[in-house]
Amino acid sequence: MAARAEQGGAGRGGAGSGKEKRAGGPGATAHVTGKMAVFPWHSRGRNYKAEFASCRLEAVPLEFGDYHPLKPITVTESKTKKVSRKGSTSSTSSSSSSSVVDPLSSVLDGTDPLSMFAATADPAAPDSSRKRRDRDENSIVGSDFEPWASKRGEILARYTTTEKLSINLFMGSEKGKVTATSAMSEKVRTRLEELDDFEEGSQKELLNLTQQDYVNRIEELNQSLKDAWASDQKVKALKIVIQCSKLLSDTSVIQFYPSKFVLITDILDTFGKLVYERIFSMCVDNRSVLPDHFSPENVNDTAKETCLNWFFKIASIRELIPRFYVEASILKCNKFLSKTGISECLPRLTCMIRGIGDPLVSVYARAYLCRVGMEVAPHLKESLNKNFFDFLLTFKQIHGDTVQNQLVVQGVELPSYLPLYSPAMDWIFQCISYHAPEALLTEMMERCKKLGNNALLLNSVMSAFRAEFIATRSMDFIGMIKECDESGFPKHLLFRSLGLNLALADPPEGDRLQILNEAWKVITKLKNPQDYVNCAEVWVEYTCKHFTKREVNTVLADVIKHMTPDRAFEDSYPQLQSIIKKVIAHFHDFSVLFSVEKFLPFLDMFQKESVRVEVCKCIMEVFIKHQQEPTKDPVILNALLHVCKTMHDSVNALTLEDEKRMLAYLINGFIKMVSFGRDFEQQLSFYVEARSMFCNLEPVLVQLIHSVNRLAMETRKVMKGNHSRKTAAFVRACVAYCFITIPSLVGIFTRLNLYLHSGQVALANQCLSQADAFFKAAISLIPEVPKTINIDGKMRPSESFLLEFLCNFFSTLLIVPDHPEHGVLFLVRELLNVIQDYTWEDNSDDKIRIYTCVLHLLSAMSQETYLYHIDKVDSNDSLYGGDTKFLAENNKLCETVMAQILEHLKTLAKDEALKRQSSLGLSFFNSILAHGDLRNNRLNQLSVNLWHLAQRHGCADTRTMVKTLEYIKKRSKHPDMGHLSELALRLPLQTRT
């Protein structure tokens, strides 16, 4: 035996040699148990090939034409007709169809059960009808129409002020309380008096409000409106709305007017919705509800009278602006009165706006009318167009003396004043251009020319109409932009709007270069870095989309030239980030991208670490997404190593775990895409360099270890398992890489699993001493496993993870040959000693489950031929060849383990542990049944004792016991298993009483 062990382990030294913690040898079992087991162990001989054959599924011959799981099903339907005429017999007719018939549909006569339930639902349910009505009305305008809600936040964020604001607050009145017995005429008269009272001074002016205070007051008014309505104080609600509408005539702080418009119209929208729902609810009774598309004939008289009452009250408002806004807010209520009510009111309201003298107030009133009109009657485009053309006729008022004098008083210059019109004008243009024909754009362009190519109008036209229409007329727009007067609205903003359209639609191919040259002539002359980068950000996308890396390099060089002086780039990181994202979105070939000379210098402008890391993350995300083939291009590798190093170096003690995971994922994606083909040494050199660069991210080190192990296995595959001196030295270098790197990891189970995995790789490459070193390192690490480990931020017991690892470890130890200097089964003995010393939980049975797995391992080791092997590695079955001394040592170790299991079963003879004792006893019985030789009388008797123990206190699972007994009887019929029939007779089943 010793001679064979020395022969099989020749040449094993180095990492696998050295003094052990405990002396090896056959007798080293005293530490595992204090006394020898009463019952000896005899392993059952296994014929693995025969067992595999008996477990294989039975092959059934099948004709291909008979059946196929994907073949369509042909259903034959038989119909039987019974005729009761005298002298006739029942006849049966059958018909077949090749179409697939759903058996569930046939049962339900083709009806959908959900449809049946919906059909039986109460049609008068007001909530469901309201939802249907809202859905139908909202679906009139398609999803391609950008809603006002998406513009609201941008306006509030853009148009701000530091000046003090004022607001008038409604103080309330006792005259609003009317008794239920009042006559209708008296009620109307009283409410009109309340309105007069409000207009005469029942209000309080608050001065010197900051912008936030102003917003808070408006929100308070909005809530007061809802509270008043909920408490049935309708007149008070109307007063609040009138008061808020009056605020829209005030332009004392003109820069804040667009935001004020947004806040006030929110209140108007709330009021309009409340009035509409109130009138609609009056049309609902116990018998009927208005249909989705109702007509005035469906509305009862009470609802109509209430609706008219609201319009009459609003008509009595004296001032024009509040009267216009409040009526526009309830424009939808005209549906209750007349089919043509809305179409008649829109032109009248349009004409009312002509009475508003201030052009800024006027244009926002028109914008609100377009808002309401698109919601309730988007098909009435003529009224919307008339509204717009009225605006064009009065557009020259913007440059009139009245406006100029107002700007002088407030100290506002024209370039700051004109952009205040943009939100309203953009919305008006969006409404009239929605699904408009291309001819309307031509008409708009002609009108703009008649108005002297006003820049503000031209910008709104380009912002509103479809990008395809604008792109086809790009040169015409450039000509109009050249002729624009730059006073008040600079040309670079017009080129920016044109560029936004060209990013969505392509201009004629012959005009593309001329368009870029004309635009860049204007952009490159901009002195203000912020204005420059805002335009360059847009036109970079156009350049990337239609031109080569040469033009893109020129644009990037120009951006660097403008943004580097005085470190202007520090104020423009968002725009510069946008430029990078657009470049990498169009250059998916990174060899081309990094050959752009100015790309990396452009990256150097991101001096702020957080921004720089975000840019690097964007680059890596695009690389991982679009890089299809592994690469070894030195340009790509050097550039991306620099990018990954930037991300890695940003990690510190304060970095969140999620951020670390994201960075590690991106770096690992890069590492996986690097391949030098058959140049394995260069590949290993790359992994060595990567380890030194990314040492602070544990997932990256784990990936590198796996990659190096894979590299060793690829080397083995290339050499077909027959290593030369050079490849043997190379795989040992790979193994050494892993052995050095694993201890630097923090996660203990990560280290354990990598030691095991790397040991398996070393074993596969015939590096036996290195494999021993890995396995010994894993064994020495087990005592350091803590009781709890952190899993996704939660502390969980570690024993289940340790049990899983040890089971995998035992499977590997089966094929690990013994070291000639350390005796029989030295690794198994060391592992058992560590398991014995480990402090297990008091109420845990995992230690015994591990011992059971060891018993399975030792039984497999006693076979003449093992279940599996590693090519070119002689396992113990080859080294010992079934030697009796080896088997005797194996059996002694089995008996030692059995003694531990039986000792533990004795400790569970307590009331609270009886169920555990039953479960473990049955589990141990099954292990003996599977791996033990039950022809041995003492082992046979032990199995019978365990069977009785499992049932002793009525805690056993009867169903499992029955199936186990059936299995024993079935196996007893196999050849060489006749002794199990006698065992089955000795295994009674106890019933619970």
Secondary structure, 3 states (H helix, E strand, C coil): CHHHHHHHCCCCCHHHCCCCCCCCCCCCCCCCCCCCCCCCCCECCCCHHHHHHHHCCCCCCCCCCCCCCCCCCCCEEEEEECCCCCCCCCEEEEEECCCCCCHHHHHCCCCCHHHHHHHHCCCCCHHHHHHHHHHHHHCCCCCCCCCHHHHHHHHHHHCCCCCCEEEEEECCCHHHCCCCCCCHHHHHHHHHHHHHHHHCCCEEEEEEECHHHHHHHHHHHHHHHHHHHHCCCHHHHHHHHHHHHHHHHCCCCHHHHHHHHHHHHHHHHHHHHHHHHHHHHHCCCCCCCCCCCCCHHHCCHHHHHHHHHHHHHHHCCCCHHHHHHHHHHCHHHHHHCCCCHHHHHHHHHHHHHCCCCCHHHHHHHHHHHHHHHHHHCCCCHHHHHHHHHHHHHCHHHHHCHHHHHHHHHHCCCHHHHHHHHHHHHHHHHHHHHCCCCHHHHHHHHHHHHHCCCCHHHHHHHHHHCCHHHHHHCHHHHHHHHHCCCCCCCCHHHHHHHHHHHHCCCCCCHHHHHHHHHHHHHHHCCCCCHHHHHHHHHHHHHHHHHHCCHHHHHHHHHHHHHHHCHHHHHHHCHHHHHHHHHHHHHHCCCHHHHCCCCCHHHHHCCCCCHHHHHHHHHHHHHHHHHHCCCCECCHHHHHHHHHHHHHHHHCCCCCCCHHHHHHHHHHHHHHHHCECCCCCHHHHHHHHHHHHHHCCCCHHHHHHHHHHHHHHHHHHHHHCCCCCCHHHHHHHHHHHHHHHHHHHHCCCHHHHHHHHHHHHHHHHHCCCHHHHHHHHHHHHHHHHHCCCEEEECCEEEECHHHHHHHHHHHHHHHCCCCCCCCCCCCHHHHHHHHHHHHCCCCCCCCHHHHHHHHHHHHHHHHCCCCCCCCCCCCCCHHHHHCCCHHHHHHHHHHHHHHHHHHHHHHHHCCCHHHHHHHHHHHHHHHHHHHHHECCCCHHHHHHHHHHHHHHHCCCCCCHHHHHHHHHHHHHHCCCCCCCHHHHHHHCCCCCCCC
